[in-house]
């Protein structure tokens, strides 16, 4: 049985981080977590590009434009959606997740999902903590692993 070993070396990879400015108290922590994970695993800060967008609905749109450049090994998407009193949360959550997955399928590169979908600010804050408690960190690790795996296939 063939098996590809997990590789978390980011030193030769190019990354894009697409992030929502909405709920910036949370998203800034997610971006910081993603950057910390990439640097911890050897990524060159000069090979990391940041692409801010107004909200989570726009994340897949920017991810698609970034993927079209054909210059990044992986795209890390981060944002924070916090449930309100209307259907807006469900609509945006679904479209954001679906759009991100569609970009990955259409372009054949890893596009990871570090978008928090929380019922309240407390839950969102818990998911934007330190290292493994940070969804930005987790999305960056997934991006590193998948980018290396894709290169080996």
N, C-alpha and C positions, 0 to 999 in steps of 0.2 A: 504494500500500500504506500503510495506517495504521500508525503506530508511536507508542508512548508512550515519552517520554524518561525515563531514570532520574532520579529525584528523591530525594536523600538529606537533604532538609530536614525536621528533626523538630520545628521550633519550634511548630507548631500541633497536634501530635498528643498523644494520651494513651496511655500504655503500662502494661502490667502485666508484672511479672517474677515468674514462678512458679519457685521453686527448691527443690531438695532440700537438707536439712541433712546428710544422710548423706554421708560422705566430705567433710566441711566444709573440710578443708585445700585441696581442689580447688574445691569449689563456691563458696567465698568469692571465689576468683580469677575464676571465671566470672561471678559477679554483678558484681564490680568491673569486669570487662571490658565487660559489657553496659551498665552505668551510664556508664562512660567514653565508649563509642561514642555513646550517646544524647546525652550532654551535649556532646560534640565536634561533633555535628551539629545542635545548637541546641535540644535538648529542655529544657523547663522542669522542674527537679527536682520541683516541686510537682505535675507531671502524670505522675509515675511512681510506681506503687504496687508494693510488694513483698509477695509471698505465699509464706512459707516452708511447706514440707511435710516430713514425716519422711523420706521416701525417694523414689526415682524412680518407684516404682509409683504413688505418690499424685499425681504431677505432672499427669497427664491429668484426674484427678478434680477437682483445684483449678482447672485451666484451664477446665473445663466450667462450674464455679460462677462463675468470673470472667466468662466469656463471657456467661453468663445475665444479668449485670448490664447488659449493653448500653451500657457507658460507655467502653470502651477501643477504640482504633483497631487495636491489635495486642497479642498476648500473646507474651512471650518465655519459653521454657521452658529451664531449665538444670539440669544435674545431672551426676553422675559415677558410672558403673557400671564396676567393675573386676572382671575375670574371676576366679573362684575355682575350686575343685575340683569343684563340683557343677553341675547344670543351672540353678541359680537365675539366673545371669547371663543365659543365653539367654532364659529365660522373662520376666524383668523387662525386658530390652532390647526384646524384641518387643512386649510389651504397652504399654510406655511409648511407643515410636515409633508404634504403631498407634493408641493412645488419643489422642495429640496430633494426629495427622492427622485422626482422626474428629471432634475438636472443631472443627478448621478447616473441615471439610466441612459439619458440621451448622450452624455459626453464620455462615459466610460472611465470616469475618475472618481475617487472617493470624495463625497460631499457629506460631511458629518453633521449630526443634529445635536446641538448644544443649546436648544431653545427650551427654557423652563416653561412649563405649563402648570401653574399653581392655583390653588383655590384662594390663597390669601398671601399677603406680604410676608408673613412669618414662614410659610412653606418656601416661598421664593428665596428668602434670605438664607434658609438652611441649605438650599441647593446651590448657593453661591459662596460656600465656605472655603476652607483650605484644601488644597490638593484633591484627594479622592472624594471630598465632599463638594466639589465644584464641577458643575456640568461643563464648563468651558475646558477645564483640565481633562475631563473624560473624553470630550469631543476631540481634543487635540491628540490624545493617546490613540484613539481610534483612527484618526487621520494618518498618524505616523505609521501605525501597523498596517493599515490598508494600502497606503502608498507603497510601502516596501513589498508587500505581498503582490500587488498589481505588477510591479517591476519584475518580479520573479516569474510571473506567469507568461 
